Amino acid sequence: MSPIDHEVLTRPSPTDADETRGRRAPWSLLRLRQSQAMRDLVAETTFSVANLIQPLFVVDGMTGSEAIAGLGDNARLGAGAVHDVVSRDLDAGVRHFLLFPVPSAKAPRDFDHVARAVEAIKKPFKDRATLWVDICLCSCTEHGHCAHFDGDGRIDLPRTLGSLATMARTAAEAGADGVSPSDMMDGRTAAIRASLDAAGHDRVPVMSYSTKFASQFYGPFRGAADSAPQYGDRKHYQLDVRSRRDAIASSLRCAEEGADLLMVKPGMTSIDLIQPIAEATGKGVGAYQVSGEYASLLALSQQGLLSNLDAAILETWHVFRRAGAAYVITYAARHARRIGL
């Protein structure tokens, strides 16, 4: 009997919801074991650069790079520039990257730019770089929101889920190692998992932004991703910062829908939720040290209000780990060795 057959026969009987999620469930436990980089990312008894993820912004059609206000040496990159950046990051010990593909023009149902951005990294670096791809519509829509809307201005959920699933499948087909939905729509994880499985990408893990708050700390990111909402805010689909029950329920939902890894965002203002979510779901829970959090450390240093920037960054990482974070997404991952991790 093969290992997969043994797993199928010995695990508990599936519920109706399990059957609805797809028929390739055996891979649900193996996705995060299939490479050394994946195993190191979620190892529970070590903390090193292997547990850090470096964000990258790749702008379709761009030549060279553009600085991102507030984020130090992080930049918006063209296909040529990202090659040089990733090469240096790999030499510095970075193994995981979170890609934010930014289109040259707003086209909410055309994801060719996603494939091009993935290929620009995976073709030259193959297994050296483990690439996760952010899955969201905010950079693609004229209004800057993370969803399609109907004629009455309400979220068109079926259409939105279809686009998110297509975007995730496009990333996987281009060679992405994992996908990371950040939109906070109901049912997005199940839709993406089903789409990936149906296309033969059942080994591709889903790292869900499962507890993501409507926060004031996303400013530098929105400039980098060209994703600022053109009207209103995102409080009708992102979490209310006052709500603990909803935050935990949101991660439970993503876990039940097939997410392999979960996440809290922003990291520092969600520190109280990491361990409870991990205990409730049995999943690895990461923390995203978001752009506003990182930019605030740089600003304090620039004003002479931090005696040691590297020590301050390292302190925040250890706090995330102490709180139970399995991994940390941070704009300073490329500096981990210099910082002392």
C-alpha positions as CSV (number, residue, x, y, z in Angstrom):
1,M,0.0,0.0,0.0
2,S,1.4,3.4,-0.9
3,P,1.8,6.2,1.7
4,I,-1.0,8.2,0.1
5,D,-3.4,5.2,0.2
6,H,-2.5,4.6,3.8
7,E,-3.3,8.2,4.7
8,V,-6.7,8.1,2.9
9,L,-7.6,4.9,4.7
10,T,-6.6,5.9,8.2
11,R,-7.7,9.5,8.5
12,P,-11.2,10.3,9.9
13,S,-14.2,10.0,7.5
14,P,-14.7,13.2,5.6
15,T,-17.6,15.5,6.2
16,D,-19.8,16.8,3.4
17,A,-17.7,20.0,3.5
18,D,-14.5,18.0,3.0
19,E,-16.0,16.3,0.0
20,T,-17.1,19.6,-1.5
21,R,-13.5,21.0,-1.2
22,G,-12.2,18.5,-3.7
23,R,-11.1,14.9,-4.0
24,R,-7.3,15.4,-3.7
25,A,-7.3,15.8,0.0
26,P,-4.3,13.5,0.6
27,W,-2.0,16.4,-0.3
28,S,-3.5,18.6,2.4
29,L,-0.8,17.3,4.9
30,L,2.0,16.9,2.4
31,R,2.1,20.3,0.7
32,L,4.2,21.8,3.5
33,R,6.6,18.9,3.6
34,Q,7.5,18.6,0.0
35,S,10.7,20.8,0.0
36,Q,13.4,21.7,2.6
37,A,12.4,25.3,2.2
38,M,8.8,24.6,3.1
39,R,9.8,22.4,6.1
40,D,12.1,25.1,7.4
41,L,9.5,27.8,7.0
42,V,7.2,26.1,9.5
43,A,9.8,24.4,11.8
44,E,8.6,24.8,15.4
45,T,11.9,24.6,17.3
46,T,14.2,27.0,15.4
47,F,14.1,30.7,14.3
48,S,16.3,31.9,11.5
49,V,16.2,33.6,8.2
50,A,14.4,30.5,7.0
51,N,11.3,31.6,8.9
52,L,11.3,35.0,7.2
53,I,9.5,36.0,3.9
54,Q,10.7,39.0,1.8
55,P,8.0,41.0,-0.1
56,L,8.7,42.0,-3.7
57,F,6.7,44.4,-5.9
58,V,7.1,43.7,-9.7
59,V,5.5,46.2,-12.0
60,D,4.6,44.9,-15.5
61,G,6.4,46.8,-18.2
62,M,8.6,48.8,-15.9
63,T,12.2,49.4,-16.7
64,G,14.6,49.7,-13.7
65,S,13.2,50.4,-10.3
66,E,11.3,53.1,-8.3
67,A,11.8,53.8,-4.6
68,I,8.8,53.2,-2.3
69,A,8.2,56.0,0.2
70,G,9.0,55.0,3.7
71,L,10.3,51.5,3.0
72,G,14.1,52.0,2.8
73,D,15.7,49.8,0.1
74,N,12.5,48.1,-0.9
75,A,11.4,49.3,-4.4
76,R,9.0,48.8,-7.2
77,L,10.9,46.6,-9.7
78,G,10.8,45.9,-13.4
79,A,11.5,42.3,-14.7
80,G,15.2,43.0,-15.1
81,A,15.7,44.8,-11.8
82,V,13.9,42.0,-9.9
83,H,16.4,39.5,-11.2
84,D,19.3,41.4,-9.6
85,V,17.4,42.0,-6.3
86,V,16.4,38.4,-5.9
87,S,20.0,37.2,-6.7
88,R,21.3,39.4,-3.9
89,D,18.6,38.4,-1.5
90,L,19.3,34.7,-2.1
91,D,23.0,35.3,-1.5
92,A,22.0,37.0,1.8
93,G,20.1,33.9,2.9
94,V,16.5,34.7,1.9
95,R,14.6,31.7,0.7
96,H,11.0,32.8,0.6
97,F,9.5,35.7,-1.3
98,L,6.0,37.1,-1.4
99,L,5.3,38.6,-4.8
100,F,2.9,41.5,-5.4
101,P,2.4,41.6,-9.2
102,V,1.3,45.1,-10.3
103,P,-0.2,45.5,-13.8
104,S,0.7,48.4,-16.1
105,A,-3.0,49.1,-16.7
106,K,-6.2,48.3,-14.7
107,A,-7.7,45.1,-16.1
108,P,-9.5,43.2,-13.4
109,R,-10.0,40.0,-15.4
110,D,-6.6,39.9,-17.2
111,F,-3.8,38.2,-15.2
112,D,-1.1,37.9,-17.8
113,H,1.0,40.3,-15.7
114,V,0.9,37.7,-12.9
115,A,2.4,35.0,-15.1
116,R,5.1,37.3,-16.4
117,A,6.1,38.4,-12.9
118,V,6.2,34.8,-11.6
119,E,8.3,33.7,-14.6
120,A,10.7,36.5,-14.2
121,I,11.7,35.0,-10.8
122,K,11.1,31.3,-11.2
123,K,12.7,30.7,-14.6
124,P,16.1,32.0,-13.6
125,F,16.1,30.9,-10.0
126,K,13.9,27.7,-10.1
127,D,14.2,25.9,-6.8
128,R,16.5,28.4,-5.1
129,A,13.6,30.9,-4.6
130,T,10.4,29.7,-3.0
131,L,7.8,32.1,-4.4
132,W,4.4,32.9,-2.9
133,V,2.1,35.1,-4.9
134,D,-0.4,37.5,-3.3
135,I,-3.9,36.9,-4.7
136,C,-6.1,40.0,-4.7
137,L,-7.8,42.3,-7.2
138,C,-7.0,45.7,-5.6
139,S,-4.1,46.5,-8.0
140,C,-6.2,45.5,-11.0
141,T,-9.5,47.4,-10.4
142,E,-10.0,51.0,-11.3
143,H,-11.7,51.7,-7.9
144,G,-8.8,50.1,-5.9
145,H,-11.1,47.7,-4.0
146,C,-10.5,44.0,-3.6
147,A,-13.7,42.9,-5.3
148,H,-16.0,43.3,-8.2
149,F,-19.2,45.2,-7.6
150,D,-22.7,44.8,-9.0
151,G,-24.9,47.6,-10.4
152,D,-26.0,48.6,-6.9
153,G,-22.5,49.0,-5.6
154,R,-22.5,45.8,-3.6
155,I,-19.8,43.1,-3.7
156,D,-20.5,40.7,-6.5
157,L,-19.2,37.7,-4.6
158,P,-19.5,34.9,-7.3
159,R,-17.7,37.1,-9.9
160,T,-15.1,38.1,-7.4
161,L,-14.4,34.5,-6.3
162,G,-14.1,33.4,-10.0
163,S,-11.5,36.1,-10.7
164,L,-9.5,35.2,-7.5
165,A,-9.5,31.6,-8.5
166,T,-8.4,32.4,-12.0
167,M,-5.6,34.6,-10.7
168,A,-4.4,31.8,-8.3
169,R,-4.5,29.3,-11.1
170,T,-2.5,31.6,-13.4
171,A,0.2,32.0,-10.7
172,A,0.4,28.2,-10.2
173,E,0.6,27.5,-13.9
174,A,3.5,30.0,-14.2
175,G,5.5,28.2,-11.6
176,A,4.5,29.8,-8.2
177,D,5.3,27.6,-5.2
178,G,2.3,28.9,-3.2
179,V,-0.6,31.4,-3.4
180,S,-1.6,33.8,-0.7
181,P,-5.2,35.3,-0.9
182,S,-5.4,38.7,0.8
183,D,-8.8,39.9,-0.3
184,M,-10.9,38.8,2.8
185,M,-13.9,37.7,0.7
186,D,-16.1,34.9,2.1
187,G,-15.4,31.6,0.5
188,R,-12.2,32.7,-1.3
189,T,-10.0,29.9,0.1
190,A,-12.4,27.2,-0.9
191,A,-12.8,28.6,-4.4
192,I,-9.0,28.9,-4.8
193,R,-8.4,25.4,-3.4
194,A,-11.0,23.9,-5.7
195,S,-9.6,25.7,-8.7
196,L,-6.1,24.7,-8.1
197,D,-7.0,21.0,-7.5
198,A,-9.2,20.9,-10.6
199,A,-6.2,22.2,-12.7
200,G,-3.8,19.6,-11.3
201,H,-2.1,22.0,-8.8
202,D,-3.1,20.1,-5.7
203,R,0.4,20.3,-4.3
204,V,0.4,24.1,-4.3
205,P,-0.2,25.3,-0.8
206,V,-2.5,28.2,0.2
207,M,-1.1,30.7,2.7
208,S,-4.2,32.7,3.6
209,Y,-4.3,36.3,5.0
210,S,-6.9,34.8,7.3
211,T,-7.1,37.5,9.9
212,K,-6.6,40.8,8.2
213,F,-7.8,44.0,9.8
214,A,-8.9,47.3,8.2
215,S,-5.9,49.1,9.5
216,Q,-4.2,52.5,9.2
217,F,-0.8,50.9,8.8
218,Y,-0.9,50.0,5.1
219,G,0.0,53.4,3.6
220,P,3.4,52.7,2.0
221,F,2.2,49.4,0.6
222,R,-0.8,50.9,-1.2
223,G,1.6,53.3,-2.9
224,A,3.9,50.4,-3.9
225,A,1.0,48.2,-5.2
226,D,-1.0,51.1,-6.8
227,S,-3.9,49.8,-4.7
228,A,-5.3,52.7,-2.7
229,P,-9.2,52.6,-2.8
230,Q,-10.5,55.5,-4.9
231,Y,-13.5,56.0,-2.6
232,G,-14.8,54.7,0.7
233,D,-12.7,52.2,2.7
234,R,-12.4,48.5,3.1
235,K,-14.2,48.1,6.4
236,H,-17.2,46.3,4.9
237,Y,-14.9,43.3,4.0
238,Q,-11.8,43.6,6.2
239,L,-12.0,43.0,9.9
240,D,-12.9,45.6,12.5
241,V,-9.9,46.1,14.8
242,R,-12.3,45.9,17.8
243,S,-13.5,42.4,17.0
244,R,-11.6,39.5,18.5
245,R,-14.3,36.9,17.9
246,D,-14.6,37.8,14.2
247,A,-10.8,37.7,13.9
248,I,-10.6,34.2,15.2
249,A,-13.7,33.0,13.3
250,S,-12.2,34.3,10.1
251,S,-9.1,32.2,10.5
252,L,-11.2,29.2,11.5
253,R,-13.1,29.6,8.2
254,C,-10.0,29.7,6.1
255,A,-8.6,26.6,7.9
256,E,-11.9,24.7,7.3
257,E,-11.8,25.8,3.6
258,G,-8.4,24.2,3.0
259,A,-5.8,26.8,3.9
260,D,-2.4,25.3,4.7
261,L,-1.0,28.3,6.5
262,L,-2.8,31.2,8.2
263,M,-1.7,34.8,8.9
264,V,-2.5,37.8,11.0
265,K,-2.1,41.3,9.6
266,P,-0.9,43.8,10.8
267,G,1.5,41.8,12.9
268,M,2.1,43.9,16.0
269,T,-1.5,45.0,16.5
270,S,-2.6,41.3,16.1
271,I,-0.1,39.9,18.5
272,D,-2.8,38.6,21.0
273,L,-4.4,36.5,18.3
274,I,-1.5,34.3,17.0
275,Q,-1.5,31.6,19.6
276,P,-5.3,31.4,20.0
277,I,-5.7,30.9,16.3
278,A,-2.9,28.3,16.2
279,E,-4.6,26.4,19.0
280,A,-8.0,26.7,17.5
281,T,-7.0,25.5,14.0
282,G,-3.9,23.4,14.5
283,K,-2.3,25.4,11.6
284,G,0.9,27.4,11.4
285,V,0.1,31.1,11.9
286,G,2.4,33.8,10.5
287,A,2.6,37.5,11.2
288,Y,2.9,40.2,8.5
289,Q,5.1,43.1,9.8
290,V,3.2,45.5,7.5
291,S,4.6,48.5,5.6
292,G,3.5,51.1,8.2
293,E,5.0,49.1,11.0
294,Y,8.3,48.8,9.3
295,A,8.3,52.4,8.0
296,S,7.7,53.6,11.6
297,L,10.9,51.9,12.7
298,L,12.9,53.5,9.9
299,A,11.4,56.9,10.7
300,L,12.3,56.6,14.4
301,S,15.9,55.7,13.4
302,Q,16.1,58.5,10.9
303,Q,15.0,61.0,13.6
304,G,17.6,59.7,16.0
305,L,15.0,58.2,18.3
306,L,16.3,54.6,18.0
307,S,19.8,53.9,19.3
308,N,20.0,50.7,17.2
309,L,17.7,50.1,14.2
310,D,18.9,46.5,13.7
311,A,18.3,45.6,17.3
312,A,14.8,47.1,17.2
313,I,13.9,45.1,14.2
314,L,15.3,41.9,15.7
315,E,13.3,42.7,18.9
316,T,10.0,42.8,16.9
317,W,10.8,39.5,15.2
318,H,11.5,37.7,18.5
319,V,8.2,39.1,19.9
320,F,6.4,37.6,16.9
321,R,8.1,34.3,17.5
322,R,7.4,34.5,21.3
323,A,3.8,35.1,20.5
324,G,3.7,31.8,18.5
325,A,4.3,33.0,14.9
326,A,5.4,30.2,12.6
327,Y,6.9,32.6,10.1
328,V,7.2,36.4,9.7
329,I,6.7,38.5,6.5
330,T,9.0,41.5,6.8
331,Y,10.5,44.1,4.5
332,A,13.8,43.5,6.3
333,A,14.2,39.8,5.6
334,R,17.1,40.5,3.3
335,H,19.0,42.0,6.2
336,A,18.5,39.2,8.7
337,R,22.1,38.1,8.7
338,R,23.4,41.6,9.3
339,I,20.8,42.1,12.0
340,G,22.0,39.0,13.8
341,L,19.4,36.3,13.2
